[in-house]
Amino acid sequence: MDTERRILLGRVLGAFGVRGELKLQSFTDPVSTILKYQPWVLVHDGAERELLGARGRVTNKGLTATFPGVEDRDTAQALAGAEVWVPRSRLPKPAKGEYYWVDLEGLEVVNREGIVLGRVSHLFETAANLVLAVSGEREHLVPFIEGQFVLGVDFEARRIQVDWDADF
C-alpha cells in the first residue's frame, strides 16, 4: 500500500446479528461520516487490505456495516479488532479554526517567552476540553482553549504558541 500518512477512523467491534453485519466504532462526528471516506485500509492481525464498498447504518445500538465478501456471523466476528484507516488526503479541509488532531501532532510548542516546551505527542479529550500532551524535557498538559492557552497555530512554521509557564 502507499506510504501516505493514514488516519485511524474506526475499529470493528465484532459481529452484529447472523447475516454478516459488523458493529463499528467510529471516531468521526457524526459516526456515520466514516462511510464517506472510502476506500479504507483495513488492518487486522498484522495484515492490511483495501476495502471499498462498505455500507452502513446507525441503529440504536451504534453503527453497523456490511463489508463485501462478509456474509455470515463467523466471518464478521473474525474481523473483530480490525482497524479502519484512510489516507489523510481523503479527509476534507477543516474549516477555519478547526483542526484534525493528527495535523497538530508533532508540532513544536513554544510559550510567550519563546521557551520551547516540546512537541505535541498526542491530544486527548476531557469532559471540559481538549488537551495537548507536549513532550519535551518534561511533559506539559496544555488545555486546547484558543485565545486563553493556545495563542496560535502556524502550520507553515510547524509551531503552536501557548500561554503556558515552562515550569508548570
DRENFI-201329 format. One record per residue (C-alpha): residue in one letter; x, y, z. Coordinates in Angstrom, 3 decimals, decimal comma. Layout:
<pts>
<pt type="A" east="X" north="Y" up="Z"/>
...
</pts>
This chain:
<pts>
<pt type="M" east="0,000" north="0,000" up="0,000"/>
<pt type="D" east="1,092" north="3,632" up="-0,372"/>
<pt type="T" east="3,182" north="5,453" up="2,201"/>
<pt type="E" east="0,890" north="8,470" up="2,699"/>
<pt type="R" east="0,101" north="9,297" up="6,308"/>
<pt type="R" east="-3,027" north="7,485" up="7,432"/>
<pt type="I" east="-5,699" north="8,407" up="9,914"/>
<pt type="L" east="-7,392" north="5,873" up="12,186"/>
<pt type="L" east="-11,130" north="6,449" up="11,749"/>
<pt type="G" east="-12,628" north="3,413" up="13,394"/>
<pt type="R" east="-12,489" north="-0,153" up="14,564"/>
<pt type="V" east="-14,546" north="-3,304" up="14,026"/>
<pt type="L" east="-16,045" north="-4,321" up="17,355"/>
<pt type="G" east="-17,465" north="-7,646" up="16,204"/>
<pt type="A" east="-20,421" north="-9,305" up="14,552"/>
<pt type="F" east="-23,893" north="-7,809" up="14,628"/>
<pt type="G" east="-26,581" north="-10,395" up="14,009"/>
<pt type="V" east="-26,208" north="-13,557" up="11,962"/>
<pt type="R" east="-26,058" north="-12,248" up="8,368"/>
<pt type="G" east="-22,508" north="-10,905" up="8,342"/>
<pt type="E" east="-23,167" north="-7,387" up="9,606"/>
<pt type="L" east="-20,484" north="-5,824" up="11,755"/>
<pt type="K" east="-20,618" north="-3,402" up="14,637"/>
<pt type="L" east="-18,222" north="-0,481" up="14,055"/>
<pt type="Q" east="-16,741" north="2,015" up="16,455"/>
<pt type="S" east="-16,371" north="5,265" up="14,526"/>
<pt type="F" east="-14,129" north="8,152" up="15,562"/>
<pt type="T" east="-15,850" north="10,558" up="13,152"/>
<pt type="D" east="-18,521" north="13,075" up="14,040"/>
<pt type="P" east="-21,201" north="12,169" up="13,219"/>
<pt type="V" east="-20,324" north="8,492" up="13,433"/>
<pt type="S" east="-21,804" north="7,660" up="10,024"/>
<pt type="T" east="-19,339" north="10,011" up="8,277"/>
<pt type="I" east="-16,738" north="7,218" up="8,321"/>
<pt type="L" east="-18,626" north="5,650" up="5,402"/>
<pt type="K" east="-17,826" north="8,655" up="3,161"/>
<pt type="Y" east="-14,047" north="8,202" up="3,288"/>
<pt type="Q" east="-13,670" north="5,009" up="1,291"/>
<pt type="P" east="-11,661" north="3,172" up="0,169"/>
<pt type="W" east="-10,455" north="2,129" up="3,594"/>
<pt type="V" east="-7,299" north="0,343" up="4,568"/>
<pt type="L" east="-8,411" north="-2,447" up="6,894"/>
<pt type="V" east="-5,599" north="-3,502" up="9,232"/>
<pt type="H" east="-6,065" north="-6,756" up="11,122"/>
<pt type="D" east="-3,671" north="-9,259" up="12,676"/>
<pt type="G" east="-0,651" north="-7,595" up="11,065"/>
<pt type="A" east="-2,115" north="-7,694" up="7,563"/>
<pt type="E" east="-3,764" north="-4,929" up="5,617"/>
<pt type="R" east="-6,065" north="-4,772" up="2,647"/>
<pt type="E" east="-8,010" north="-2,126" up="0,812"/>
<pt type="L" east="-11,753" north="-2,228" up="1,327"/>
<pt type="L" east="-14,230" north="-0,483" up="-0,948"/>
<pt type="G" east="-17,993" north="-0,817" up="-0,844"/>
<pt type="A" east="-18,700" north="-0,908" up="2,890"/>
<pt type="R" east="-22,248" north="0,186" up="3,623"/>
<pt type="G" east="-23,726" north="1,018" up="6,973"/>
<pt type="R" east="-26,464" north="2,481" up="9,091"/>
<pt type="V" east="-26,854" north="3,992" up="12,518"/>
<pt type="T" east="-29,021" north="1,937" up="14,858"/>
<pt type="N" east="-29,993" north="2,404" up="18,478"/>
<pt type="K" east="-27,035" north="0,108" up="19,264"/>
<pt type="G" east="-24,490" north="2,106" up="17,262"/>
<pt type="L" east="-23,086" north="1,963" up="13,758"/>
<pt type="T" east="-23,482" north="-1,298" up="11,861"/>
<pt type="A" east="-21,953" north="-2,090" up="8,490"/>
<pt type="T" east="-21,716" north="-4,686" up="5,782"/>
<pt type="F" east="-18,442" north="-5,409" up="4,012"/>
<pt type="P" east="-18,200" north="-7,019" up="0,575"/>
<pt type="G" east="-17,495" north="-10,738" up="0,951"/>
<pt type="V" east="-18,599" north="-10,909" up="4,595"/>
<pt type="E" east="-21,843" north="-12,857" up="4,576"/>
<pt type="D" east="-22,070" north="-14,750" up="7,855"/>
<pt type="R" east="-21,587" north="-14,201" up="11,565"/>
<pt type="D" east="-18,354" north="-16,217" up="11,827"/>
<pt type="T" east="-16,635" north="-14,228" up="9,072"/>
<pt type="A" east="-17,820" north="-10,974" up="10,643"/>
<pt type="Q" east="-16,680" north="-11,978" up="14,126"/>
<pt type="A" east="-13,264" north="-12,958" up="12,756"/>
<pt type="L" east="-12,764" north="-9,269" up="11,843"/>
<pt type="A" east="-13,218" north="-8,079" up="15,447"/>
<pt type="G" east="-10,397" north="-5,696" up="16,307"/>
<pt type="A" east="-9,687" north="-4,705" up="12,710"/>
<pt type="E" east="-8,794" north="-1,035" up="12,359"/>
<pt type="V" east="-10,219" north="1,240" up="9,679"/>
<pt type="W" east="-7,609" north="3,651" up="8,287"/>
<pt type="V" east="-7,792" north="6,193" up="5,468"/>
<pt type="P" east="-5,135" north="8,311" up="3,793"/>
<pt type="R" east="-5,083" north="11,837" up="5,260"/>
<pt type="S" east="-5,746" north="13,267" up="1,794"/>
<pt type="R" east="-9,236" north="11,660" up="1,774"/>
<pt type="L" east="-10,436" north="13,945" up="4,586"/>
<pt type="P" east="-11,908" north="17,342" up="3,719"/>
<pt type="K" east="-10,031" north="20,508" up="4,547"/>
<pt type="P" east="-11,009" north="21,641" up="8,047"/>
<pt type="A" east="-12,927" north="24,884" up="8,460"/>
<pt type="K" east="-11,129" north="27,953" up="9,777"/>
<pt type="G" east="-10,356" north="27,475" up="13,463"/>
<pt type="E" east="-10,833" north="23,706" up="13,242"/>
<pt type="Y" east="-8,032" north="21,155" up="13,235"/>
<pt type="Y" east="-7,531" north="17,458" up="12,765"/>
<pt type="W" east="-5,691" north="16,132" up="15,780"/>
<pt type="V" east="-3,245" north="14,312" up="13,555"/>
<pt type="D" east="-2,235" north="17,612" up="11,942"/>
<pt type="L" east="-1,306" north="19,035" up="15,364"/>
<pt type="E" east="0,790" north="16,028" up="16,392"/>
<pt type="G" east="4,499" north="16,692" up="16,036"/>
<pt type="L" east="4,192" north="20,485" up="16,015"/>
<pt type="E" east="6,647" north="22,391" up="18,211"/>
<pt type="V" east="5,062" north="24,143" up="21,193"/>
<pt type="V" east="6,534" north="27,474" up="22,291"/>
<pt type="N" east="5,328" north="29,709" up="25,110"/>
<pt type="R" east="5,054" north="33,537" up="25,135"/>
<pt type="E" east="8,622" north="33,825" up="26,424"/>
<pt type="G" east="9,937" north="31,881" up="23,441"/>
<pt type="I" east="10,758" north="28,792" up="25,501"/>
<pt type="V" east="10,291" north="25,575" up="23,557"/>
<pt type="L" east="8,169" north="23,256" up="25,695"/>
<pt type="G" east="8,474" north="20,327" up="23,302"/>
<pt type="R" east="6,339" north="18,768" up="20,600"/>
<pt type="V" east="2,723" north="17,652" up="20,601"/>
<pt type="S" east="2,844" north="13,902" up="21,185"/>
<pt type="H" east="-0,926" north="13,441" up="21,206"/>
<pt type="L" east="-4,207" north="15,023" up="22,191"/>
<pt type="F" east="-6,963" north="13,734" up="24,399"/>
<pt type="E" east="-10,415" north="14,836" up="25,358"/>
<pt type="T" east="-11,660" north="15,569" up="28,855"/>
<pt type="A" east="-15,170" north="16,492" up="29,918"/>
<pt type="A" east="-14,145" north="20,154" up="29,849"/>
<pt type="N" east="-11,918" north="20,476" up="26,759"/>
<pt type="L" east="-9,214" north="19,009" up="24,555"/>
<pt type="V" east="-5,710" north="18,761" up="25,979"/>
<pt type="L" east="-2,374" north="18,956" up="24,155"/>
<pt type="A" east="0,141" north="16,474" up="25,535"/>
<pt type="V" east="3,515" north="18,120" up="24,935"/>
<pt type="S" east="6,675" north="16,031" up="25,270"/>
<pt type="G" east="9,992" north="17,755" up="25,860"/>
<pt type="E" east="12,375" north="17,832" up="28,795"/>
<pt type="R" east="9,218" north="17,146" up="30,735"/>
<pt type="E" east="5,598" north="16,578" up="29,811"/>
<pt type="H" east="3,178" north="19,506" up="29,732"/>
<pt type="L" east="-0,579" north="19,105" up="29,519"/>
<pt type="V" east="-1,956" north="22,275" up="27,943"/>
<pt type="P" east="-5,718" north="22,807" up="27,638"/>
<pt type="F" east="-6,532" north="23,412" up="23,976"/>
<pt type="I" east="-8,526" north="26,585" up="24,550"/>
<pt type="E" east="-7,817" north="29,081" up="21,801"/>
<pt type="G" east="-7,319" north="32,640" up="22,927"/>
<pt type="Q" east="-6,711" north="31,611" up="26,521"/>
<pt type="F" east="-3,929" north="28,997" up="26,451"/>
<pt type="V" east="-3,457" north="28,385" up="22,721"/>
<pt type="L" east="-2,487" north="31,681" up="21,146"/>
<pt type="G" east="-1,887" north="30,498" up="17,605"/>
<pt type="V" east="-1,323" north="27,529" up="15,333"/>
<pt type="D" east="1,113" north="28,084" up="12,458"/>
<pt type="F" east="1,277" north="25,065" up="10,164"/>
<pt type="E" east="3,861" north="26,674" up="7,885"/>
<pt type="A" east="6,261" north="27,157" up="10,812"/>
<pt type="R" east="5,050" north="23,840" up="12,345"/>
<pt type="R" east="4,565" north="25,653" up="15,649"/>
<pt type="I" east="1,890" north="26,283" up="18,267"/>
<pt type="Q" east="2,269" north="29,302" up="20,524"/>
<pt type="V" east="0,807" north="28,916" up="24,005"/>
<pt type="D" east="0,375" north="30,947" up="27,157"/>
<pt type="W" east="1,855" north="28,328" up="29,477"/>
<pt type="D" east="4,563" north="28,538" up="32,115"/>
<pt type="A" east="7,533" north="26,304" up="31,325"/>
<pt type="D" east="7,685" north="25,251" up="34,999"/>
<pt type="F" east="4,026" north="24,227" up="35,167"/>
</pts>
